[in-house]
Amino acid sequence: MVAEQRQWEAVGLYRALRRMCEKGRESIPEHPYLFESDVEICLIGDSSKSPVERFWNGNTMIYILQKAVRRPSEESDSMEESKADASELLPKENPGPVPLSVRRAKQLISLFTMVQNPNMTHLKLGEVVVLPPLWIRCDGSDPEHTYWLGAEPLKAGNKIMGINLYTVTCDGPTAHKTCFANLEELKMQHKIMHHSSVVTTKGFAQYELLRAAAIEDTIVEPESNIYVDITWNTVDKILETPPLISAATLNIALEPGDPRSPVYQLYRELQFLLALAEGLKTGVTKWPEPLEPESAVELVQEFLADLKKKLDGSCVSGNRNGMEKIKCDTEAVDSSIKSIFSERGDLDFAEQLWCKMKCVSSYQELIACFTLVLKALECGEIQPWIHHGSSSLLSKLIQQSYHGKMEAVSLAGITPVQMLLEIGLDKMKKDYVNFFIGQELATLTSLDYFISTSVDLQEQVHCVQKLHHMLEIMVSCTVLLQFKHESLFPWTQICIKYYRENALDEKHVFQLPVSSALVKKFYQDHPEVWKVDISSGHGPKEVKTTWQVSTNPPVEHMMSNNTGLLSDSTVNAGIEEKMYFITVVKCSQVHFR
């Protein structure tokens, strides 16, 4: 009777997993599926972030099994929907992943192994389909503190040859290094477990550069993360410092907007540009609060008066050389990066006007400013010069004014908003291009995608946002981390390539290759993550044991009995010590014959 019940459960699990996999080939289900009232099954796509990526480096779809979370109103639901075949979507309200007991997880791993074994013909499954790997969240209630169990079918073509079984255990946090394993003992345990005579070792360390490089008043925003991953072959001891021949990758996730950023004023300018673009799209513009002692109207009046005096005094019409160069607002570029973000001295009339009008605080003020400008142009009181190639409406009106005849423009509706957006876009594009070309990080040809006027204004704004994100990354690498041109140039090309092919993503982690010698100065005594992989066998017969220490819990559903110790460090006898979690990942193979 017990055997029949077990077979029924195995068949039910196989059908549920297969049905979910088939649907997942079209689109990954947004919500988990229910199995046997207590288990929910999530399907994670190969392009999504995997919760087991720290322990398993596969690049395929995977199942994640965890404890089902039900709303109180559903507790009395009938057993029908909790049968093995059930695939009812669970409620959207989900408090987060909840682990299963280790005992229940082992039962499910056993069922999964049964249905992937082609020799189990009595289950009458027909031709067994190779399913994606399956991982189960565990509650760590066993003596070994198991937090994940995994199973991955081994196949040759479409034929299943066996299965890899994974166990992830974790202890901590602790500052006592006496709890750390001995590398030689780990290697010997692996040899005994897998009957191996030869093993290889590979090291990995992750260092946080953001904190290591932080200096007063020069810190990027808290949402940012800059760290370096180091890998090397042949590990000699636990927690050894990576050798200089190691491979290193700089990982940068940088979200703009921190007031302490060296280019924060430029970010504010961009935010006003975005507000104009949104207003153009929706018809409702969110105007900034007035921050300047003078209103935008007063600034424009003074600006036009100065231009009129210059014209009256020099009798020069539209001559760039006869006009004194007006530098960009010094507030737009923080003093800490003036050396790399040089002030432009070639602002034309429209760009200078943007610098005065970017503090506009109402629609009425906007109309008043443009009324002053258009009147001065119509009366010939000013004859300003503009950059060649500008396609903004204001630039066209200026060109017409040279010939004493301007078309009538109605400053009503969205027209003045669009006029201001256009001159702001022109100005900011040139600012970014000036930086990347001036620092010899890019060519005008490589930036043409970002400054093209052949797309609509909304798309142009998105491109300017991409330019700003790249600027923030390069400025941080230069000012905060003090990298040189030989590193910055290839990194800029990586960012340009990414943003030519992808939409704006300010949370994207850019992975940039770097020489380990260049980041050695940022190594701390204690890395954020340090691990060693001990491997034996080759190809599909390769098995691996991983020993890891980390400053953060490696498992999101981990319930520590030492909640009060979940901190970065502790003080012992006046000496600050790092707190670590110790994780062990073991793999074993079962071969079907």
C-alpha positions, 0 to 999 in steps of 0.5 A: 500500500505504501509502495503504491502511494509512493508511485502515485505521488511520483507520477503526479510530480512528474506530470506537474513538472512536465506540464509546467516545463512545457508551458515554460518554453512559451513563457515562464509562469508568473506565479508558483504552481501548487503540488499536494497542498504543501509544496509550491513549484516555481520555474526560473528561466535561464535568463532570470536571476537564480536563487542557487547561482552561488552554488550551481552554475548551470544556465538552463531552466530550473525548478524551485520547490518551497513550502506553499503559502496560503491565504487564511481564507483558502485554508478550508479549500477542498482537497481536490485542488491539492491533488498531484495533478493540480496546477492552480496558480497561487495567490499573488500575495506572497510573504517570501520564500518559505522552506520545507522540512529537510525530511519533506525535501528528501522525499521530493528528491527521491520522487524526482530521482524515481521519475527520471530513472528510465528503468522505472518502467512500472510507473508507466510514464512512457518515454521519460522526458529529461526535466530541468534541474530541481532545487528545494529550499530546506529549513536547516532543521537537521543536524547538518543544517541543510538549506538546499537539496538539488537534483540534476539529470545527467544525460547523453543526448536525450537519454538519461544516464544518471543524476547529480545530487547536491546538498548545501549546508550552512553554519554561522555567523561566527568569528572563530576561525577554529571553525574553519576547515583544513584544506588538506582534510577537505581534499581527503574527504572528497577523495574518500567520498568519490574514490578519487586519487587526484583532485584539483582546486580552484579559488574564488574571492570577492572584495568590496571596493566601494567601502575600501575606496570610500573617502570623505565626501566622495562616495557614490550612493548607497544603492550602488555596489562596486566589487571585484571577483577574483578566480585562480587555480591551485589553492594552497590554504584556506583564506589565502590571498589571491595571487597576482596571476589571478583572473579578475572582473570588476562588477559595477551596479551604479544607480545615479542620483546620490547627492554626494556623487561628483556629477550630481548637479548634472543629474539634477539637470537631467531630471528636469529634462525628464520632467519636460519629456514626461510633460510633453507626453502626458500634458502635465509637467512637474515643475521644480521648486525654485532654488535660485535667488533670481527667477528664470525671467530675471536671469533671461532678462539680464542675459538678453540685456548683456547680449544687446550691449555686446551687439551695440558695442561691437556691431558684430552680427552672429560672429562667434569670434566676436562674442566672449565665450561663456562657460558652463555653470560651475555648479554643473560640475563638481570641483572634485572632477573639474580636471576630467569633466572640463567646462565647455567654453563653446556654449551657443545662445540656445545652450546658454539660454538653457542654463538660465531657464533650467530653473523655470518653476511654472508654465507661466514663467516658461512662456514669459521667458520665451516671449522675451527671447522671441521679441528680442529676435523679432526686433533685431535687438540680438543676433546670437550665434548657434552651433551648426546642425542644431534642429531645434525650433528655436535654432530655426527661428534664430537662423530666420532672424538673420534674414529679418523675417521669422515665422509666427510661433504660438506659445500655447499648449505644449509648444514652449515645453517642447522648445525648452526640451529641445535646447536642453537635449542639444546642450546635454548631448554635447556635454556628454560627448565633450566628456567621452571624446575629451577623455579619449574614451570614445569616438564621435562615430561610436556615440552617434547612436546616442546623439542621433536626431532621427528618432523622436524626442522621447527616444532621444531622452532615453539615449541621454539617460544612457549617456549619463549612466555611463558617465557616472560609471566612468567618473566613479572609476576615475575619481573613486577608484582612480583607474587610468585610461588603459582600463577606462577605455575598454570599459567604456566600449563595453558600456557603449556596446551594452547600451546600443543593444539594450534598454536603459537599466540603471540596476544592470551589473556591468562586468568589466575585466581588470588586471588583478594587480590593479585592484590588489590595493583594495584587498582587505584582510577579509574578503566578503566571500572566499571559497575553494572548489575541490573537483575530480573526474571529467566531463559529465563524471565531474564532481565537486565539493565547495567550501565557502565563507561569506559575510552575508547569509548565503541563503535568503530563507536561512533562519539563524538561531543566533539572530543577534549575531547577524552583523558585519563584525564583532569586537573581541578584546578590543579587536574588530573581527569579521563575522562569517557564515560557513557553507559547504556544497557537496555533490554525489552521482547516481548512475542508472543501469 
